[in-house]
């Protein structure tokens, strides 16, 4: 069922105002093989019927809105860390995205996208990211795998001694 929630005006590329109806629709999405039903928001030009799906536009003022809402629902349902929790845990360890990426073997760009809430972590990444929230466990993992981490650091231009010092002596 389509629900009209607002009417807005937004400028087109020429600066002329265009009227839109803002609607919400319950839709099913599949994320990592998990079916979810979520309420999505769309903008529909005021000159067309609000139930004409071919006219649905992602919110012009926030094109990633529906993705973020889907990510939030998935994280809540499956008890995944929120982007801010991941960033806070990393910062509390005093490590950069690049350093965490080396230790956890997660691409730093992808980790940045997860922290910025433009990507959703996989279950495997979630398990690794959860280690960040348990300083003692994280230090044990790093300490127990020094040689592997040292080799990775060398490959990716990260100072292993500084990383070990930060994790093991904080």
C-alpha positions in Angstrom: 0.0 0.0 0.0 1.3 3.4 -1.0 1.2 6.1 1.7 1.5 9.8 0.9 3.6 11.4 3.6 4.5 14.8 2.2 4.6 17.2 -0.7 7.8 19.0 -1.5 9.3 21.2 -4.1 12.9 20.7 -5.3 14.8 22.6 -8.0 15.6 20.8 -11.3 19.0 21.3 -13.1 17.8 24.6 -14.5 16.8 25.9 -11.0 13.1 25.7 -11.7 11.0 24.3 -8.9 9.5 20.8 -9.4 6.7 19.5 -7.2 6.9 16.0 -5.8 4.8 13.7 -3.6 6.8 11.9 -1.0 5.5 8.4 -0.5 6.3 5.3 1.6 5.8 1.8 0.4 6.5 -1.5 2.2 8.8 -3.6 0.1 10.7 -6.8 0.4 14.5 -6.8 -0.1 17.0 -9.6 0.2 20.3 -8.8 2.0 22.9 -11.6 2.3 20.2 -14.2 1.5 17.9 -12.8 4.3 14.5 -11.5 3.1 13.4 -8.3 4.9 10.3 -6.2 4.6 11.1 -2.6 5.1 9.3 0.8 4.5 11.0 2.6 1.6 10.6 6.2 0.7 10.3 7.6 -2.8 9.6 10.8 -4.5 7.1 10.9 -7.3 6.5 13.8 -9.6 3.3 15.5 -8.6 2.1 15.3 -12.2 1.8 11.5 -12.1 -0.1 8.9 -10.1 1.6 8.0 -6.8 1.1 4.3 -7.4 3.0 4.3 -10.8 6.1 2.4 -9.7 7.9 3.4 -12.9 7.9 7.0 -11.7 9.4 6.3 -8.3 12.6 8.2 -7.6 15.0 7.7 -4.8 14.6 10.7 -2.4 16.2 13.6 -4.3 17.6 15.2 -1.2 19.0 11.8 0.2 19.4 9.1 -2.5 20.9 6.6 -0.1 18.0 6.8 2.4 16.4 3.5 1.5 19.8 1.6 1.6 20.6 3.1 5.1 17.1 2.1 6.3 17.7 -1.5 5.0 21.1 -1.6 6.6 19.6 -0.4 9.9 16.9 -3.0 9.8 19.4 -5.8 9.0 21.8 -4.7 11.8 18.9 -4.5 14.3 17.4 -7.9 13.4 20.7 -9.8 13.4 22.4 -7.8 16.2 25.2 -6.4 14.0 27.4 -3.5 15.2 26.3 -0.1 14.1 28.7 2.0 12.0 29.3 4.5 14.9 30.0 1.5 17.3 32.6 0.2 14.9 34.3 3.6 14.5 34.3 4.2 18.2 35.8 0.8 19.0 38.5 1.4 16.4 39.3 4.9 17.8 39.4 3.6 21.3 42.0 1.1 20.2 43.9 4.1 18.8 44.2 2.5 15.3 43.6 3.8 11.8 41.2 2.2 9.3 44.3 1.0 7.4 45.8 -0.7 10.6 42.5 -2.4 11.4 42.2 -3.5 7.8 45.6 -5.1 8.0 44.8 -6.9 11.2 41.3 -8.1 10.3 42.1 -8.5 6.6 39.3 -6.2 5.6 39.9 -3.8 2.7 40.4 -0.3 4.3 38.1 1.3 1.7 35.4 -1.2 2.5 35.9 -0.6 6.2 35.6 3.2 5.6 32.3 2.6 3.7 31.0 0.4 6.6 31.9 3.1 9.1 30.3 5.8 6.9 27.1 3.6 6.6 27.3 3.3 2.8 28.1 -0.4 3.0 26.8 -3.3 5.1 29.3 -5.7 6.7 29.0 -9.4 5.9 28.7 -11.9 8.7 32.4 -12.8 8.5 33.3 -9.1 8.7 30.9 -8.7 11.6 32.6 -11.4 13.6 36.0 -9.8 13.1 34.7 -6.3 13.8 33.2 -7.6 17.1 36.7 -8.3 18.3 37.4 -4.5 18.3 34.8 -4.1 21.1 36.7 -6.5 23.4 40.2 -4.9 23.9 41.6 -7.9 25.8 40.5 -10.4 23.2 41.7 -8.2 20.3 45.1 -7.9 22.0 45.3 -11.7 22.4 44.5 -12.2 18.8 47.1 -9.7 17.6 49.7 -11.1 20.0 49.0 -14.7 19.0 49.4 -13.8 15.3 52.3 -11.4 15.3 54.3 -12.9 12.5 51.3 -13.0 10.1 50.3 -9.4 11.0 53.9 -8.3 10.6 54.0 -9.8 7.1 50.7 -8.1 6.2 52.0 -4.8 7.6 55.1 -5.0 5.4 52.9 -5.6 2.4 50.6 -2.7 3.0 53.0 -0.2 4.3 51.9 -0.2 7.9 54.4 0.1 10.8 54.0 -3.2 12.6 56.0 -2.1 15.7 53.8 0.9 16.2 50.7 -1.2 15.7 51.9 -3.8 18.3 52.8 -1.1 20.7 49.4 0.6 20.4 47.4 -2.7 20.8 49.6 -4.6 23.3 50.8 -1.8 25.6 47.7 0.4 25.9 
